[in-house]
């Protein structure tokens, strides 16, 4: 399998070069096919036929840029590097963007996050507190639970009813160690730290249907 082609875009050449060096040194999955400034992005994206665009934006209206680019390059996967206070995670999800990383990350952390997005289908978006999620657009109902498997949805439903690990294991005919593994995966996917946070998130939406197609988002990747 060939390497994933990635195009880097930003107005500061030194920063873009540091990212290019990190992709070369930290991952075997990517080939950097170009470094370009924002004004020449469209031409470079069409010419390079990149798989991923990693673009650093500074206090600009990013929506028109991304929407126009996706029309010209429908198979290009954009990943944004932008301050969290200028983005709307709900809007990103509706646009089909599953990568938005804060500039504070080190280049190697950005490489790790992009690798997760490209190879594992993980969405890396700004963290939303549960009270913000509840107040968000209802068209994104139960949005954060897409990545859970059917078994994990069964486990979290029991968790929401205050079942212990042993009780969940007995109900599902599994071992307690298997339940602990499922819970660890659930916490990671939902970007929560413990049972209480997972239960609070679940309470906002009610039981999670097994087998239902849903969207997801999680926090920017960390090591």
Kinemage of the C-alpha trace (Angstrom):
@kinemage 1
@onewidth
@group {chain A} dominant
@subgroup {mainchain}
@vectorlist {calphas} color= white
{ca unk a 1} P 0.000 0.000 0.000
{ca unk a 2} L 1.319 3.446 -0.935
{ca unk a 3} L 1.802 6.259 1.509
{ca unk a 4} L -0.933 8.760 2.295
{ca unk a 5} L -0.314 12.004 0.446
{ca unk a 6} L -0.581 15.072 2.653
{ca unk a 7} L -0.511 18.730 1.591
{ca unk a 8} L 0.514 21.338 4.184
{ca unk a 9} L -0.911 24.848 4.047
{ca unk a 10} L -0.040 27.874 6.181
{ca unk a 11} L 1.256 31.404 5.939
{ca unk a 12} L 4.351 30.760 8.084
{ca unk a 13} L 6.906 28.700 6.204
{ca unk a 14} L 8.955 27.832 9.304
{ca unk a 15} L 5.919 26.308 11.026
{ca unk a 16} L 4.901 24.358 7.916
{ca unk a 17} L 8.457 23.080 7.534
{ca unk a 18} L 8.508 21.899 11.155
{ca unk a 19} L 5.330 19.932 10.436
{ca unk a 20} L 6.852 18.466 7.276
{ca unk a 21} L 9.913 17.356 9.240
{ca unk a 22} L 7.702 15.785 11.906
{ca unk a 23} L 5.695 13.811 9.330
{ca unk a 24} L 8.926 12.563 7.785
{ca unk a 25} L 10.535 11.586 11.096
{ca unk a 26} L 7.592 10.468 13.245
{ca unk a 27} L 5.403 8.408 10.895
{ca unk a 28} L 5.838 5.909 8.086
{ca unk a 29} L 2.312 6.473 6.759
{ca unk a 30} L 2.648 9.867 5.083
{ca unk a 31} L 4.290 11.512 2.118
{ca unk a 32} L 4.358 15.318 2.194
{ca unk a 33} L 3.557 16.361 -1.378
{ca unk a 34} L 3.843 20.084 -0.875
{ca unk a 35} L 3.922 23.148 1.369
{ca unk a 36} L 1.765 26.010 0.135
{ca unk a 37} L 0.421 29.382 1.291
{ca unk a 38} L -3.320 29.944 1.554
{ca unk a 39} L -3.520 32.056 -1.619
{ca unk a 40} L -2.238 29.147 -3.736
{ca unk a 41} L -4.081 26.365 -1.922
{ca unk a 42} L -6.685 25.486 -4.548
{ca unk a 43} L -4.156 25.191 -7.365
{ca unk a 44} L -1.824 23.076 -5.244
{ca unk a 45} L -4.638 20.779 -4.054
{ca unk a 46} L -5.762 20.089 -7.619
{ca unk a 47} L -2.217 19.560 -8.858
{ca unk a 48} L -0.930 17.366 -6.013
{ca unk a 49} L -3.973 15.074 -5.747
{ca unk a 50} L -3.329 14.907 -2.016
{ca unk a 51} L -5.373 12.642 0.236
{ca unk a 52} L -5.224 14.964 3.247
{ca unk a 53} L -4.959 18.717 3.585
{ca unk a 54} L -3.482 19.974 6.847
{ca unk a 55} L -4.230 23.687 6.945
{ca unk a 56} L -3.334 26.222 9.632
{ca unk a 57} L -5.818 29.086 9.843
{ca unk a 58} L -5.387 32.251 11.900
{ca unk a 59} L -8.599 34.062 12.812
{ca unk a 60} L -10.137 33.728 9.345
{ca unk a 61} L -13.552 32.651 8.143
{ca unk a 62} L -12.613 29.084 7.297
{ca unk a 63} L -16.023 27.875 6.123
{ca unk a 64} L -15.985 29.392 2.586
{ca unk a 65} L -12.435 28.190 2.050
{ca unk a 66} L -13.203 24.602 3.028
{ca unk a 67} L -16.585 24.467 1.282
{ca unk a 68} L -15.125 25.716 -1.993
{ca unk a 69} L -12.204 23.314 -1.762
{ca unk a 70} L -14.430 20.318 -1.059
{ca unk a 71} L -16.439 21.127 -4.192
{ca unk a 72} L -13.277 21.118 -6.310
{ca unk a 73} L -11.623 18.173 -4.491
{ca unk a 74} L -14.432 16.012 -3.050
{ca unk a 75} L -12.107 13.223 -1.911
{ca unk a 76} L -9.690 15.523 -0.080
{ca unk a 77} L -9.836 15.168 3.711
{ca unk a 78} L -9.278 18.562 5.383
{ca unk a 79} L -7.741 18.741 8.857
{ca unk a 80} L -7.707 22.203 10.424
{ca unk a 81} L -5.207 23.710 12.829
{ca unk a 82} L -7.081 26.631 14.348
{ca unk a 83} L -7.832 28.239 17.707
{ca unk a 84} L -10.727 26.459 19.392
{ca unk a 85} L -12.595 29.702 20.112
{ca unk a 86} L -13.153 30.425 16.403
{ca unk a 87} L -14.660 27.073 15.405
{ca unk a 88} L -18.073 25.501 15.808
{ca unk a 89} L -17.712 21.738 16.276
{ca unk a 90} L -21.329 21.117 15.258
{ca unk a 91} L -20.754 23.014 11.999
{ca unk a 92} L -17.593 21.007 11.322
{ca unk a 93} L -19.435 17.724 11.744
{ca unk a 94} L -22.195 18.810 9.377
{ca unk a 95} L -19.538 19.718 6.803
{ca unk a 96} L -17.945 16.293 7.113
{ca unk a 97} L -14.771 17.590 8.782
{ca unk a 98} L -13.463 15.269 11.478
{ca unk a 99} L -10.130 16.898 12.204
{ca unk a 100} L -9.655 20.210 14.035
{ca unk a 101} L -6.526 20.543 16.140
{ca unk a 102} L -5.384 23.369 18.446
{ca unk a 103} L -2.151 25.214 17.520
{ca unk a 104} L -0.747 24.542 20.990
{ca unk a 105} L 0.002 20.927 20.028
{ca unk a 106} L 3.596 20.027 19.237
{ca unk a 107} L 4.279 18.907 15.647
{ca unk a 108} L 4.712 15.272 16.701
{ca unk a 109} L 1.343 15.406 18.498
{ca unk a 110} L -0.260 16.761 15.329
{ca unk a 111} L 1.285 13.902 13.363
{ca unk a 112} L -0.165 11.399 15.846
{ca unk a 113} L -3.613 13.001 15.614
{ca unk a 114} L -3.615 13.076 11.801
{ca unk a 115} L -2.497 9.442 11.764
{ca unk a 116} L -5.504 8.503 13.910
{ca unk a 117} L -7.841 10.450 11.626
{ca unk a 118} L -6.408 8.961 8.436
{ca unk a 119} L -5.825 5.351 9.441
{ca unk a 120} L -8.351 4.651 12.197
{ca unk a 121} L -11.225 6.947 11.292
{ca unk a 122} L -11.053 8.732 14.633
{ca unk a 123} L -12.589 12.208 14.799
{ca unk a 124} L -10.398 14.792 16.551
{ca unk a 125} L -12.485 17.876 17.319
{ca unk a 126} L -12.622 20.436 20.135
{ca unk a 127} L -14.013 19.058 23.361
{ca unk a 128} L -17.569 20.023 24.209
{ca unk a 129} L -18.851 19.943 27.771
{ca unk a 130} L -22.015 17.904 28.245
{ca unk a 131} L -24.132 20.975 29.059
{ca unk a 132} L -23.093 22.535 25.736
{ca unk a 133} L -23.921 19.320 23.901
{ca unk a 134} L -27.403 19.248 25.398
{ca unk a 135} L -28.034 22.819 24.239
{ca unk a 136} L -26.651 22.153 20.739
{ca unk a 137} L -28.555 21.431 17.560
{ca unk a 138} L -30.929 18.530 18.134
{ca unk a 139} L -30.336 17.381 14.553
{ca unk a 140} L -27.070 16.023 15.919
{ca unk a 141} L -29.027 13.905 18.391
{ca unk a 142} L -26.801 11.315 20.103
{ca unk a 143} L -23.956 12.506 17.867
{ca unk a 144} L -21.087 11.439 20.054
{ca unk a 145} L -21.919 7.733 20.181
{ca unk a 146} L -21.248 6.682 16.577
{ca unk a 147} L -17.884 5.074 17.286
{ca unk a 148} L -19.224 2.707 19.934
{ca unk a 149} L -19.673 -0.874 18.868
{ca unk a 150} L -22.972 -2.650 19.533
{ca unk a 151} L -21.447 -4.384 22.557
{ca unk a 152} L -20.072 -1.109 23.922
{ca unk a 153} L -23.525 0.470 23.597
{ca unk a 154} L -24.982 -2.404 25.596
{ca unk a 155} L -22.334 -1.898 28.274
{ca unk a 156} L -22.855 1.861 28.561
{ca unk a 157} L -26.622 1.405 28.807
{ca unk a 158} L -26.106 -0.848 31.833
{ca unk a 159} L -23.602 1.661 33.205
{ca unk a 160} L -26.286 4.343 32.936
{ca unk a 161} L -28.515 2.192 35.162
{ca unk a 162} L -25.770 2.085 37.815
{ca unk a 163} L -24.926 -1.582 37.253
{ca unk a 164} L -21.586 -2.684 38.670
{ca unk a 165} L -18.966 -4.301 36.438
{ca unk a 166} L -19.928 -7.724 37.843
{ca unk a 167} L -23.623 -7.119 37.211
{ca unk a 168} L -22.943 -6.020 33.628
{ca unk a 169} L -20.742 -9.087 33.105
{ca unk a 170} L -23.457 -11.389 34.431
{ca unk a 171} L -26.129 -9.796 32.209
{ca unk a 172} L -23.992 -10.090 29.072
{ca unk a 173} L -22.392 -13.453 29.968
{ca unk a 174} L -18.935 -11.943 29.859
{ca unk a 175} L -16.010 -11.779 32.289
{ca unk a 176} L -15.405 -8.729 34.463
{ca unk a 177} L -12.052 -8.186 32.760
{ca unk a 178} L -13.807 -8.002 29.392
{ca unk a 179} L -16.240 -5.430 30.790
{ca unk a 180} L -13.305 -3.362 32.074
{ca unk a 181} L -11.783 -3.478 28.592
{ca unk a 182} L -15.065 -2.331 27.030
{ca unk a 183} L -15.360 0.503 29.561
{ca unk a 184} L -11.814 1.640 28.827
{ca unk a 185} L -12.625 1.775 25.110
{ca unk a 186} L -15.873 3.639 25.824
{ca unk a 187} L -14.147 6.255 27.993
{ca unk a 188} L -11.514 6.805 25.308
{ca unk a 189} L -14.028 7.132 22.481
{ca unk a 190} L -16.346 9.477 24.400
{ca unk a 191} L -13.415 11.468 25.804
{ca unk a 192} L -14.524 11.010 29.412
{ca unk a 193} L -12.429 10.070 32.410
{ca unk a 194} L -14.669 7.787 34.453
{ca unk a 195} L -18.068 6.119 34.889
{ca unk a 196} L -19.650 9.256 36.315
{ca unk a 197} L -18.784 11.407 33.281
{ca unk a 198} L -19.930 8.670 30.902
{ca unk a 199} L -23.238 8.321 32.786
{ca unk a 200} L -23.768 12.104 32.730
{ca unk a 201} L -23.229 12.137 28.979
{ca unk a 202} L -25.591 9.220 28.486
{ca unk a 203} L -28.255 10.874 30.641
{ca unk a 204} L -28.367 13.802 28.220
{ca unk a 205} L -29.731 11.527 25.483
{ca unk a 206} L -31.217 8.426 27.065
{ca unk a 207} L -30.455 4.853 26.023
{ca unk a 208} L -28.258 4.377 22.965
{ca unk a 209} L -29.840 2.229 20.273
{ca unk a 210} L -27.802 -0.810 19.297
{ca unk a 211} L -26.912 -0.829 15.619
{ca unk a 212} L -28.038 2.755 14.969
{ca unk a 213} L -25.908 4.943 12.680
{ca unk a 214} L -24.632 8.012 14.503
{ca unk a 215} L -21.991 10.738 14.321
{ca unk a 216} L -19.125 11.247 16.760
{ca unk a 217} L -16.594 13.725 17.933
{ca unk a 218} L -13.837 13.656 20.521
{ca unk a 219} L -11.144 15.923 21.884
{ca unk a 220} L -7.946 16.822 20.066
{ca unk a 221} L -5.559 13.894 20.252
{ca unk a 222} L -2.941 13.739 22.935
{ca unk a 223} L -0.148 11.308 23.516
